[in-house]
C-alpha cells in the first residue's frame, strides 16, 4: 500500500495517548498504525450512523414501503411453510 508522509500539529496529550495505545496496549505495531486504526474506526462509525439514519427514514419512503410489500408477497408461500401461523 502506498504511503504519504504528512505532518500534523497535535496536542501533547494526543501524542502521548497514541504512544500509549501503541506501546502500552499493543493496539498497533507503530504509532502510525494507531492513527490509521483510529481514522478507520471513526469512518466506520460515521458510515454506520449515516446508514442508521437512512434505515430510520426508510419506512416513510413510499417506494421503499412498496418494495417491502412486494418482497413480502413473493416470500409469503415460503414463509408459510417454515414459520408458525400467527
N, C-alpha and C positions, 0 to 999 in steps of 0.2 A: 504494500500500500504506500502510495506517495505521501510524503510528509512535508509540511511547510513550517519553517521556523518563524515563530511570532514572539513578540514581547508584549506582555500585559502588565499594567500597573495595578497590583493587587495590594490590599491592606496586609500588614504583617500577620494579623490573625488568620487570614485566609491562607497565606503561605504556610503558616505553622500547621494549620489543620490538614492541608494537602500532604505535608511531610508526615504528620501523624498517621493519616489514613494509609499512606504508602508503607512507611517503616513499622509503625506500631501495630497496625491491624492487618498488614499484608494484603490490603484490598487490591493493589496492583503492584507490578514489579517496579514501576517508576512513578515519579510524581506526574509526569505527562500522562501516564496510564490512568491515574486517579482523576485528572481533569477530564480526560476523554470519557471515562466511565460516568462521571458526573454530568457531563453535557448530554451524553446518550440517554441517561436516566431522565433528565429534565425534558428532553424532546419526547421521550416515550410518555411521560406524564402529561405533557401538553396535548399530544395527539389523542391519548385516551380520553382526556377531558373534552376535546372537540367532538370526538365520536360519541361520547355520552350525551352531549348536548344535542347532537343530531338525532340520536335514538329517542331522546326525551320529547322532541318536537314531531317525530315521525307519525304518531297516531293522529295528529291534527291534519296531516297531509292527505288529501282525498285520493290522490293517485297511489300513495303507499297503502292506504286502507283498502282500496280496491284490489291491489295486488295481493295483499294478505288474504282477503276473502277468496280470491281465485285459487290461491295455493291451498287454502283450507278445503275448498270443494274438490280439488284434484286429489287430495290425500284422504278424503272422508272415508272411502271404501277401505283403504289400507288401515286407517286408524281404527275403524270399527272391528277389524279382525284381531287387533292386538290390545286395544285399550278397553278397559271395563266400561260398561254402559253407565251413564250418569243418572 
